[in-house]
Amino acid sequence: MDLSLKPEIAKHYKSLSQKARVITEKWFEENMYCPACPSSYLERTPPNEKVVDFICPRCNERYQMKSMARKFGSKVMDSAYKPKIQSIKNGAVPNFVFMHYNRESMCVRDIIIVPRYFISPDIIEKRKPLTAKARRSGWVGSNILLGRLPTDARIHVILNGLIIPAKKVREAWKRILFFKEIPVSSKGWLSDVLSCVRKLGKIEFTLSEIYSFEEVLKQMHPRNKHIKAKIRQQLQILRDKGILEFLGRGRYRVIK
């Protein structure tokens, strides 16, 4: 994998955004493999294909790429809100790839992949409608709340200019495949509780320690009036899926 970008391929474009899109997509096409299967490359989708930029010829996993010259923050601007929510409910949302590159050195610095089964309505934020003066007046966009996702959902392919071995990337992908089986209506809760577990930063923890996130989870899920019971339910799922081990007396151990 070569981290160098090729700015010369976009010399005929005037718009900086068009140049960035052409350069980064070309790099992705030439260097990226499929994290979901052994395929060593991904194919570019036809120009008229909406939402999906690349597809794996072997397992048909679909990828949408977003690139920026600065690091991605806790939220990322995305497409129209209503179609986005509908695509999630229909199971049509792709995997997301977030590329951060250095504009001066023209090198890729970071690539994070968020598997599609972590994209739930809970992490899609509705933006304010565009003003009456805007060209698309009334249009409502969305934000992807990256900061709300557990570390498990942010799979690093490149981190601070360091290439992560493909074997480790694919292992990270396989570890959380069980999220595919979780209903859309439950994904947000399970993801949020897993995120709380990771934030503790402990191999072993107690139920009372997880309960310390009760107020945070209440704000995330204001309609639920039984937060502690819901937390216990999600911990049981994580136990059943091999992420946690129940030690008894309200104690848990992180396995993965």
Long-range contacts (C-beta under 8 A, 24 or more apart in sequence): 1-31, 1-158, 1-163, 2-30, 2-31, 3-107, 3-108, 3-158, 3-161, 3-163, 4-106, 4-107, 5-101, 5-106, 5-107, 5-108, 6-106, 7-106, 20-67, 20-69, 21-67, 23-106, 24-65, 24-67, 24-99, 24-101, 25-53, 25-65, 27-108, 28-53, 28-54, 28-65, 28-97, 28-99, 29-54, 32-97, 32-111, 32-157, 33-166, 34-58, 34-59, 34-61, 35-113, 35-155, 35-157, 35-166, 35-169, 35-170, 35-172, 35-173, 36-61, 36-95, 36-115, 36-170, 36-173, 37-61, 51-79, 51-87, 51-92, 51-94, 52-94, 61-95, 62-94, 62-95, 62-116, 63-94, 63-95, 63-96, 63-97, 63-113, 64-94, 64-95, 64-96, 64-97, 65-96, 65-97, 65-99, 66-96, 66-97, 66-98, 66-99, 67-98, 67-99, 67-100, 67-101, 68-98, 68-99, 68-100, 68-101, 69-100, 69-101, 69-102, 69-103, 70-100, 71-100, 71-109, 71-110, 72-98, 72-100, 72-110, 72-112, 72-146, 73-146, 73-147, 74-145, 74-146, 74-147, 74-148, 75-125, 75-143, 75-144, 75-145, 75-146, 75-147, 76-143, 76-144, 76-146, 77-127, 77-141, 77-142, 77-143, 78-124, 78-141, 78-142, 78-143, 78-144, 79-141, 79-142, 80-139, 80-140, 80-141, 80-142, 81-124, 81-126, 81-127, 81-140, 81-141, 81-142, 82-140, 84-124, 84-142, 85-121, 85-124, 88-119, 88-120, 88-121, 88-124, 88-184, 89-121, 89-184, 91-184, 93-119, 96-144, 98-146, 107-161, 108-158, 108-161, 109-158, 109-160, 109-161, 110-156, 110-158, 110-159, 110-160, 110-161, 111-156, 111-157, 111-158, 112-154, 112-155, 112-156, 112-157, 113-154, 113-155, 113-157, 113-169, 113-173, 114-144, 114-146, 114-149, 114-153, 114-154, 114-155, 115-153, 115-155, 115-173, 115-176, 115-179, 117-179, 117-180, 117-182, 117-187, 118-149, 118-153, 118-176, 118-179, 118-187, 118-191, 119-144, 120-184, 120-187, 120-188, 120-191, 121-184, 121-188, 122-148, 122-187, 122-188, 122-189, 122-191, 122-192, 122-220, 122-221, 123-148, 123-149, 123-188, 123-191, 148-191, 148-192, 148-195, 148-220, 149-191, 149-195, 150-191, 150-194, 150-195, 150-197, 150-198, 151-195, 151-198, 152-176, 152-194, 152-198, 153-191, 175-256, 178-241, 182-237, 188-220, 188-221, 189-221, 189-230, 189-234, 190-234, 190-237, 190-238, 192-217, 192-220, 192-221, 192-234, 193-217, 193-231, 193-234, 193-235, 193-238, 194-234, 194-238, 194-243, 197-238, 197-243, 197-244, 197-254, 202-254, 203-253, 203-254, 204-247, 204-251, 204-252, 204-253, 204-254, 205-251, 205-252, 205-254, 206-250, 206-251, 206-252, 207-231, 207-232, 207-235, 207-250, 207-251, 207-252, 208-250, 210-235
